Amino acid sequence: MKFWKKLRVVIAYDNPDLNGEPRIFVSNKLNWTQAQKILQPYILRDPIEHLFRDEKQELGLEDCQQRKKQEVLRYWELCFVAHTFLELVYQVDYP
C-alpha cells in the first residue's frame, strides 16, 4: 500500500434521505475540497458519451482518417455542424 497516492473520496446518494445504494467517486485532485467540484465531471460524463456515440455512428466521425491537425479540426467541425442542423430540423430532445 505504500505506492498508493492520496485520493479524495466522495460518497453520494441520489436522495436527501440517504436511502439506497451510495455511489462512491474517487479523485486524485487533492486541491478540490468541495464535493460538487469532484462530482461535476461525473455529471457531464453521460451526455458527452452520448454525443460522441451519435457523432461516431450517425455522422461518420469514426471513419475520419485525416492525419494533419488542420484536417482533423475541419472534419470535427463539419460533423458537429451537421449534428446541429439535424437537431434543429428534427427537434431532438435528449434525456
C-alpha positions as a printed Julia matrix, in Angstrom:
95×3 Matrix{Float64}:
   0.0    0.0     0.0
   2.97   2.34    0.24
   2.74   3.08   -3.51
  -0.82   4.4    -3.26
  -1.23   8.11   -3.63
  -3.51  10.32   -1.6
  -7.03  10.48   -3.03
 -10.24  12.37   -2.34
 -13.33  10.22   -1.86
 -16.94  11.42   -2.16
 -19.82   9.18   -1.12
 -23.09  10.42   -2.63
 -26.72   9.36   -2.6
 -29.37  10.26   -5.16
 -31.86  11.35   -2.48
 -31.74  13.62    0.56
 -32.81  10.81    2.95
 -29.58   8.89    2.21
 -31.53   5.74    1.34
 -30.48   3.17   -1.2
 -27.08   2.36   -2.6
 -24.4    5.02   -2.27
 -22.19   5.99   -5.19
 -18.51   6.35   -4.5
 -16.4    8.8    -6.5
 -12.62   8.97   -6.27
 -10.4   11.79   -7.48
  -6.68  12.41   -7.4
  -7.26  16.18   -7.38
  -6.34  16.98   -3.8
  -6.95  20.71   -4.22
 -10.65  20.04   -4.96
 -12.06  20.28   -1.46
 -15.76  20.68   -2.31
 -17.77  17.6    -3.2
 -19.54  19.43   -6.04
 -16.2   20.13   -7.73
 -15.4   16.4    -7.71
 -18.89  15.38   -8.89
 -19.09  17.88  -11.78
 -17.02  15.82  -14.29
 -19.07  12.7   -13.49
 -22.33  14.6   -14.03
 -21.19  15.69  -17.5
 -19.86  12.27  -18.48
 -23.13  10.68  -19.67
 -24.23  13.46  -22.05
 -20.73  13.69  -23.51
 -20.58   9.92  -24.11
 -23.97  10.02  -25.87
 -22.81  12.9   -28.06
 -19.64  11.07  -29.11
 -21.57   7.85  -29.77
 -24.01   9.72  -32.01
 -21.19  11.52  -33.8
 -19.36   8.28  -34.49
 -22.36   6.18  -35.53
 -24.58   8.68  -37.34
 -22.2   11.26  -38.79
 -19.18   9.13  -39.64
 -16.67  10.51  -37.15
 -15.2    7.03  -36.63
 -14.28   6.88  -40.34
 -12.16  10.01  -40.08
  -8.7    9.2   -41.44
  -7.12  12.64  -41.63
  -3.56  12.94  -40.37
  -2.88  16.67  -40.15
  -4.23  18.72  -37.27
  -6.0   21.25  -39.54
  -7.76  18.46  -41.47
  -8.92  16.76  -38.26
 -10.29  20.05  -36.9
 -12.12  20.75  -40.16
 -13.7   17.28  -40.18
 -14.6   17.63  -36.5
 -16.3   20.99  -37.09
 -18.22  19.69  -40.09
 -19.53  16.75  -38.08
 -20.75  18.99  -35.27
 -22.32  21.47  -37.71
 -24.19  18.56  -39.33
 -25.28  17.37  -35.88
 -26.54  20.87  -35.01
 -28.54  21.12  -38.24
 -30.09  17.72  -37.6
 -31.11  18.75  -34.09
 -32.65  21.97  -35.39
 -34.61  20.2   -38.12
 -35.84  17.25  -36.06
 -36.08  18.97  -32.65
 -34.32  16.06  -30.91
 -34.68  16.03  -27.12
 -32.01  14.17  -25.19
 -32.86  12.78  -21.75
